[in-house]
Amino acid sequence: MKPLKDCRIVFMGTPEFAVAILDKLVNENCNIVAVVTAPDKPAGRGMQLSQNAVKQYAVQHALKVLQPAKLKDQLFIEELQILDADVQVVVAFRMLPEMVWNMPTMGTINLHASLLPKYRGAAPINWAIMHGENETGITTFKLQHAIDTGDVLMQLIIPIRPDETAGELHDEMKVLGAQLVYDTLEGYCKGSLKPVAQKELLNKSMDEVPEAPKLHTETCKINWEKTSQEVFNLVRGLSPYPGAFTYLDDKVLKVYRASFEQGNPTVSIGHFETDSKTFLRFATADGWLYVRELQLEGKKRMVVEDFLRGYRF
């Protein structure tokens, strides 16, 4: 074991979420010997190659960048071997083959946006809110064969506000996750942090551990047969992306913010009421969902009052 400043670190990540963690490590003068990220992709009208958020940050800070199309590519493997990292840090990246995650002497550390073993999978922030949880968290753990099952290093509990959206929680986790990764590396590199098997963290009163699978279109479609609270949780759990949706005059209507009211609807479940000025509400199994911010297919995102001023039902 050695002090963190002496540890050779390879960082792997792609989206904006990962940038906050990389920025923390750079600002703490950690020894980032390389950054591994996704290849540039064509984007925009001209379909010119576009750099992802992590690539842009790495270039700005003169960090060595590797962008393998395939993680088992022999040249990429050889480059990793030459780098001779003590530890790898993975944040919002692809699934790694064993020859990659097992290469460093201290293995590979991953940051996951839940309190493992709860919400293993691709969309932990979304599912925690959609299930109506009042708290979640972030976890650093060591990678192993099965996804999100490795031994836990550190965890931090994060409360979820009753009206909090997935986007707001995501931004909060970026900041807290950066500190957690740094604290994890500091303790793990000097040997004061011992991994704990996830089975030891299981709550014995829990019948089954909730999972966080990839979001599909059908997941995002609002089922008005659900309770008002359940529909409300779906809306905020999918806001701002990919967005919960329903239909209005045969057009897709995405709902980004809402509120709900329990009671006896005066129209059939799934139908709407409006005064064409201040409110648009849909009937649920036990009340109403009030749409506060929305986007109709072909239109821009707006608050409901602006929408109602210009829309003719």
C-alpha positions, 0 to 999 in steps of 0.5 A: 500500500502507498499514499494516494499521491503515489498511486498511478490511476487510470480513469474511465468514464464518458458523460458529464456525471463522470467529469465532476469526479475526474475534476475532483481527482485532478484538483487534488493532484492525484496521479492520473496516468490516462483517461479512457473514454468512448470514441468520438461520434458524429453529431449535428447537421454536418455529422462531424465528430464530436467529443464527449464530456470526459474527452473534452475535459481530459484534453483541456487538462492535458491528460493522456486519452485512450478511446478504444472501440473495443475493450478487448482490442490487443493494442488497447490492452498493451497500452494499459499494461504499459501504463502500469496503473495501481488502480482504475476508477470507473464512473458511468462507463461500459462493462469491462472485460476481466482482463481490463478490470483485473489488471491493476494490482489493486483492482478497479473501483466503481461508483454506483448511484445507489446503496448497493445491493439495492438498485443494481443496474443501468438506471438506479437514480430513476428507479429509486424515485419511481419506487417512491424511496425517501432515501438512496445513496452512492456506493464505491465498490470493487469490480468483479464478474457480475455487474454491480455485485463487487465488495463495497468500499464506502457508502453515503446515504442521500435523502430524496425530497418528496418532489425531487426529480431524477435530474436534481438528484443526479446533480447532487450525486455528482458533487457528493460522488466526487468526494466519496471517490476521493475519500475511497481512493485515499483510504484504499490506497493506504490500506485503511479501507477494507472491502465488505461483501454485499451479502453482509449489507442485505437487510434481513427484513427485505423480501427482495432487492429492488433492481434498476434495469435499463429504461425502455419506452414502455417504462416511460408510458404513464399508466393512469390506472395507477394511483396519483402518487405512483404516477407522480413518482414516475413523472419525477423519476423520469424527468428530465430524461427520458421523460414520462409520456401520455397522449393528447389529441393523438400526439405524444405529451411529455410531462416533466413536472406535476403535482397530485391530488387524491379524491374522486375524479369526475371523468374516466381514468386517463381522461383530462379536465382543463379550464384552458387557462391555469390547469390541465389534470388527468384522472388517475385511479384515486384522484388527479395528476396536475401537469405543471411542465410539459412538452407536446410533440413538435413543440418546445418545453413549457409551463402549463399556463403558457401551453394553455394560452396557445393550445386549442383542444 
